[in-house]
Amino acid sequence: MIFYLRSMHVDYIVVGVGLAGISFCEQLRNNNKTFIVFDNNSQLSSAVAGGLYNPVVLKRFTPVWKAKEQLELALPMYANLEQFLNIKLDYKLPVYRKFASTEEQNNWFEASDKPILEEYLSDTIIKNENTNIYAPFGFGEVFKTGRIDVKTLIESYKKYLKKDNLYFEEDFNFDELKMESEKIKFKNIEAKQVVFAEGFGVKQNPFFNKLPLVPAKGELLIIHAPELKINFVLKSAAFLIPLGDDLYIVGATYEWKDLTNKISLKAKTVLLEKLRKLIKCSFKVVGQVAGVRPTVKDRRPLVGKHPKFNNLFVLNGLGTRGVMIGPYVAKQLYDFIEKGTPLESEIDINRFTI
């Protein structure tokens, strides 16, 4: 690219511009650090994310790890980005968990009595009054929930980076990375640190490819259902997220063998079967998207420094809750690099051998 005709000096090179990369770039921008971003647009896990933030694991009625701390960082970051990028990102939406039985209702009441969950779970069963939804046992409402428009975020953030000549849309060639004691050289660029936040792409990264990332392909449908008329997220075997204009996201699937970004008939069939057990009205499928999520076997992110090279860092493994956990772990990594604050042991890559 043309930028290589002149030398550049920056504090950071960030590789990847999904939720992890953007969250870390925001730490840099807010702390007046200079940076550039490389991204080859191959990792689509963030772009196809449902974008939900929800502090409760609704399968087991248990709290999400560090939910309170995550929300306290994430929501202000998205509010700040709405102003900075002049876009709408945060759509406040309650989440309704459909009950399948009286036993589930009782389990819900038991969970809502726990101090760690009482601020997130309603202690009242909501009766279903929508004739287009099959829910004879009603719903439980989750508080402090919503949807981040991840697609708009990524598209708008790339525009900002491009406008300021901070974005390189190409592969990051690891062979051209030269480590020196106090700096890193990459082509004509000098940087103090490199942070790899490339999601599933880390499997091609010679410095961090031994991390136990478990790729899981996910697919979503977009449906048009003009009779449905709901203004909440509906969670059952599948989830339904309203987008406005009678459009809804339906998700999500999990696939561990086919790790392409191509949509599949298999996933569409699975999601339609779940959807038809949830709603009764007519609908039309108007879209389908696929991406590979970077998950980890212990369900904790992968954050830390390379054991040999002190200038190389990784920020990865956000899994299915990237909109919540991304800002939290990005701050952890920034404080680790710039302030020497130890990483939490649960997210530190030192818990694995690489």
C-alpha angles and dihedrals in degrees: 000000000000093000090070090068088078130040120254130203118198137158094232143020110203118197112204133028104213123110093297094048095045092048091053093044088055090056088052095045093049091050095048095248119151118235147158129207132223119198131159094195091236100118110075103172094108093042092057096040117127086227097221122158110199126156095209133073097227097196092065103015092240130135120265112248109274090350096159094047092046095051092047089060102032102052096051089047092055091044089052091048091051089059096040095048096031093233139119113249111148117070111182107220131162117232117228115201110207113225117224096192147000087263090061090050090054092048089052093052090049091051094046089058092060113101092228092056106030094094091054105040126065115227092213127083112230112221115226111243097165109102090201093064125070105221113131092166094050130222143289116222124226118207131213093035136130148133130273114208094232096176092056090045094054094043092048094044091053090052090053091049092048093047090055094042092246098121130086112186099202145085117291104238105216092193090068094055112106120189121213128175098262103016147021126236123208114175103304094341125101119197137169095219141011121210117195112209099156100131115212087000088078086084086075092047110104092204099052106016093111093065110115097251112164109205115214120185116219131192132195133193127214113212135186110220111165094177097051098077104180126153097192137070109261115210124192129119083326129021129236119205119188115227099179129256089066091295122134137184114229118197167252141332131178121214126171103179106047102058098173125115090237121117117242138211088223093062092044091053093049093049094046091052091053092044094053089055090053106043133034103198128092120266142171127224106232101169147011129193135183137196140159117251120214102229130169129216094239091044094239127117125258109241131158154070129305110258093232107026114056094196097057123086138173132216110181148115099073091151119186098336100059097136090061103034100038098076091043097054092038089060090046091054094044092051090046093054100037103030104025092240109161117247118243107264092232092065101030112112088221086085084076132047115242 
